[in-house]
Amino acid sequence: MDSFDELLRQAEAAHGHLCAGQILGVRMAMLGCERLGMEDPRGKDRKRLVTYVEIDRCATDAIGTVTGCRLGKRALKFRDWGKMAATFVDLAAGRAIRICAKESSKARAKEMYPGIENKNQQQMRAYREMSDGDLFTEEWVRVTVGPNEMPGYKGERVCCDVCGEGINYDRFVRRDGKTLCLGCAFPEERYYQPFL
């Protein structure tokens, strides 16, 4: 694995700027890979790792940079829980660790650098230096990654009987003899609403 500073540089390039969230994401991913014994997540270990992120913020880009996990490769899974947390799953070993940024880390950063008025600058400096124990909680967890969630899965492709759009990865329901995409099956849960 590249050094912390090199991974930060790569995360900054991928994200567009360096911020406290980027530092948290790089450290979180490095810790997750270390705990799983993955020395080369973007190389020889890449097919073993799936990562679940729980927030769509800066840290997620950094986590993807460190791990090599990407949505398009089906190795990065997003759960919109609004938490600065990620779970790193070793598919080969069948084990996973969930790492969450401690809420107390913000107050600790303020204690460490009260002379820095800019909160982001304060946190960026402190998050580089704080111990893993001061920055994160760690929990070994069980994650079942079903066959249709695995990277490389090739499933049946069907068309929705209502809208006619193609559907991959078993993301459909059968109701009253019809195949429905999730948007047509549950229109009230769609993230978009068509103009009528």
C-alpha positions as a printed Julia matrix, in Angstrom:
196×3 Matrix{Float64}:
   0.0     0.0     0.0
   1.21    3.52   -0.72
   2.2     5.81    2.15
  -0.38    7.92    3.97
   0.87   11.11    2.32
   0.81    9.54   -1.15
  -2.74    8.23   -0.59
  -3.8    11.71    0.56
  -2.33   13.18   -2.63
  -4.22   10.62   -4.73
  -7.46   11.25   -2.78
  -7.1    15.0    -3.26
  -6.59   14.52   -7.01
  -9.62   12.22   -7.26
 -11.88   14.44   -5.14
 -10.72   17.87   -6.27
  -9.56   19.25   -2.93
  -8.15   18.13    0.4
 -10.34   18.43    3.47
 -10.88   16.81    6.86
 -13.25   14.26    5.31
 -10.56   13.15    2.9
  -8.13   12.59    5.76
 -10.76   10.61    7.69
 -11.54    8.51    4.62
  -7.91    7.7     3.88
  -7.21    6.77    7.5
 -10.45    4.76    7.78
  -9.68    2.75    4.64
  -6.05    2.2     5.62
  -7.19    0.93    9.04
  -9.85   -1.34    7.54
  -7.36   -2.88    5.11
  -4.78   -3.26    7.87
  -7.25   -5.03   10.16
  -8.17   -7.42    7.33
  -4.5    -8.05    6.52
  -4.81   -6.6     3.01
  -1.5    -5.09    2.01
  -2.45   -4.4    -1.62
  -6.21   -3.75   -1.93
  -5.87   -2.2    -5.4
  -3.58   -4.99   -6.62
  -3.29   -8.61   -5.54
  -6.08   -8.31   -2.92
  -8.57   -6.41   -5.14
 -10.94   -9.33   -5.78
 -11.2   -10.06   -2.05
 -12.49   -6.66   -0.94
 -15.98   -5.18   -0.94
 -16.59   -1.92    0.92
 -19.89   -0.52    2.2
 -19.96    3.24    2.8
 -22.69    4.94    4.81
 -22.37    8.54    3.64
 -22.09   10.35    0.32
 -19.48   12.87    1.41
 -15.77   13.53    0.9
 -14.59   10.5     2.85
 -16.27    8.15    0.4
 -14.05    9.35   -2.46
 -10.98    8.83   -0.3
 -12.12    5.34    0.71
 -12.53    4.41   -2.96
  -9.08    5.79   -3.74
  -7.37    3.74   -1.04
  -9.28    0.49   -1.56
  -9.78    0.6    -5.31
 -13.43   -0.28   -4.69
 -15.74    1.4    -7.2
 -19.5     1.45   -7.78
 -18.95    0.49  -11.42
 -16.99   -2.58  -10.34
 -19.75   -3.49   -7.85
 -17.13   -3.52   -5.08
 -18.31   -0.27   -3.47
 -21.77   -0.41   -1.91
 -23.59    2.72   -0.77
 -26.04    2.71    2.12
 -27.48    6.18    2.69
 -27.38    6.2     6.48
 -25.69    9.61    6.88
 -22.91    8.18    9.05
 -19.18    8.7     8.65
 -18.66    4.95    8.61
 -17.58    2.14    6.33
 -17.49   -1.63    6.49
 -14.64   -3.49    4.83
 -15.47   -7.06    3.81
 -12.87   -9.73    3.06
 -14.79  -12.07    0.76
 -12.11  -14.76    0.82
 -11.86  -14.93    4.6
 -15.55  -14.31    5.26
 -14.96  -11.55    7.79
 -15.67   -7.83    7.98
 -14.87   -4.81   10.1
 -17.02   -1.7    10.47
 -15.17    1.51   11.28
 -16.95    4.69   12.32
 -15.52    8.16   12.98
 -16.08    9.14   16.6
 -18.2    12.22   17.08
 -15.82   13.19   19.9
 -12.98   13.56   17.39
 -14.23   17.06   16.46
 -14.04   18.25   20.08
 -10.65   16.57   20.44
  -9.39   18.45   17.36
 -10.55   21.72   18.93
  -8.73   20.83   22.18
  -5.56   19.95   20.3
  -5.46   23.12   18.18
  -7.5    25.9    19.83
  -5.37   28.53   18.07
  -6.57   27.47   14.63
  -9.86   29.26   14.01
 -10.84   27.53   10.77
 -12.63   24.32   11.84
 -11.64   22.39    8.69
  -7.97   23.35    9.08
  -8.13   22.45   12.76
  -9.61   19.03   12.01
  -7.26   18.38    9.1
  -4.24   18.88   11.31
  -5.62   16.9    14.26
  -6.94   14.01   12.15
  -3.46   13.45   10.74
  -2.07   13.07   14.27
  -4.8    11.48   16.4
  -4.52    7.81   17.28
  -6.86    5.35   15.6
  -8.51    4.8    18.98
  -9.23    8.52   19.43
 -10.53    8.84   15.88
 -12.54    5.67   15.25
 -14.66    2.92   16.74
 -14.05   -0.55   15.33
 -16.47   -3.46   15.32
 -16.05   -6.89   13.77
 -19.31   -7.65   11.98
 -20.9   -10.27    9.76
 -21.86   -9.17    6.25
 -23.59  -11.52    3.86
 -22.82  -10.5     0.31
 -25.33  -12.45   -1.78
 -24.42  -13.89   -5.16
 -26.3   -11.14   -7.01
 -24.32   -8.48   -5.09
 -20.89   -9.87   -5.95
 -18.5    -8.06   -8.26
 -18.64   -9.72  -11.67
 -22.15  -11.11  -11.19
 -24.0   -11.59  -14.46
 -27.68  -12.0   -13.9
 -30.82  -12.23  -15.91
 -31.75   -9.05  -17.79
 -35.46   -8.42  -18.06
 -37.69   -5.58  -19.2
 -40.32   -3.85  -17.12
 -43.82   -4.59  -18.4
 -44.92   -1.02  -17.56
 -42.11    1.33  -18.68
 -40.22   -1.04  -20.99
 -36.82   -0.22  -19.47
 -34.19   -2.95  -19.01
 -33.42   -4.17  -15.49
 -30.2    -5.82  -14.27
 -29.17   -7.69  -11.14
 -32.57   -9.02  -10.08
 -33.82   -5.51   -9.22
 -37.4    -6.26  -10.15
 -40.56   -7.67   -8.64
 -43.19   -9.92  -10.1
 -46.73   -8.83   -9.34
 -49.97  -10.07  -10.86
 -48.07  -11.93  -13.58
 -46.07   -8.84  -14.58
 -42.38   -8.01  -14.25
 -41.98   -4.53  -12.75
 -38.91   -2.36  -12.2
 -38.67   -0.96   -8.68
 -39.74    2.5    -9.88
 -42.97    1.16  -11.39
 -43.6    -1.29   -8.54
 -43.14    1.38   -5.87
 -43.78    4.77   -7.54
 -44.1     6.54   -4.19
 -40.49    5.57   -3.39
 -38.96    6.78   -6.66
 -36.32    9.47   -6.36
 -37.93   11.15   -9.39
 -41.51   11.85  -10.43
 -42.41   12.2   -14.11
 -44.2    15.3   -15.36
 -47.7    14.35  -16.43
